[in-house]
């Protein structure tokens, strides 16, 4: 996520109580792995977008979309299978 100002080695402050909304950088659980992406609402759907153009956006299922991805016990089915929005990134702290 260097395109978003988050660099390797940065300490990321993530708040799980903040409601995700379009434009925010979120920590998402995809199956057994975690990823850092920007949550975007466009073309009538929700997407997880990387800051690097080489990585394609991941679509959240249109029917359940954000509501399902926010639930703790299940994720949205579809493009980003088993997607769960774990928290919202608020700050990146960099060592000097």
N, C-alpha and C positions, 0 to 999 in steps of 0.2 A: 504493500500500500504506500510505497514511496511517493506515488503520484498524488496522494492525499496528505503527505507530510508525515507519514508514519514510517520510520526506518528500522532496519534490523537492529536489535539490541535496545530499542526504546521500551520503556515501561508504560503499559497502557492502563489507564484507569477506566474501568467498565462499571456502569451502574445498571443493575438488573431491575431497579424499580422505575426507571425512566421508560415511558411508552415510546416504542419505535415509531418513527414517522418518516415520510419520504425525505431523502436528502441526508439522513443521519447515517453514520458508520456504525454497523452492528456486528456483533459476534454471533455467528450462526453455527449451529451444530448440524452437520450433514452426515447422517449415519453415525459412525463412531469417531468422526474427525470434526475439528473446529476450523472455521475460516473467518476472515475479516473482510467484509464487503459493505458497499454503500447500498442502502435500501432505497429503491426508486419505484414510484408509482407512475406508470405511463401506459398508454394504449389500453386503458381499462384493466391493467393487471399490475401485480407486484413483482419486482425483479431484484435480484442480488447482483450488483455490478462490481467488478474489480476495478482498481484504479489504473491498471495496466491494460492497454488496448488489445494485447495478445490473448487475454482471457475473456471468453464470451460471457455475457450475462446469463444468470440462472433464473428461470421463471419459476415463481411459486404457483401452485395450482390455482387456476382462475376461480373455481367454485368456492374453495375454502380460504384460499390466499392467506392474508395476514391473520385472520382470526385463528386458523388452525396452526399457523406457524408460531403463534404466541402461546399456545397451550403447552403446558409442561410435559404432558404424558403422551402426546402424539404430534406428528409433524404433518405438513401438507404433502399430499401425493402429487405426482406429476413431475414437472421439469426438475425441481430441486427435491427429489424424493427424500423423505424423512427429514425435511428442513424444520429446524426449531430455532427461533430467534432467542438467543440466550441472554443478551444484554446490549446496551448502547454504549459505545466508546465515547468518553467525554474529554479525556486529556491524554496526550502523549508526553512522557517525560524522557528527556534525552540526557545522557551522561556528558559532562563537559570535559 
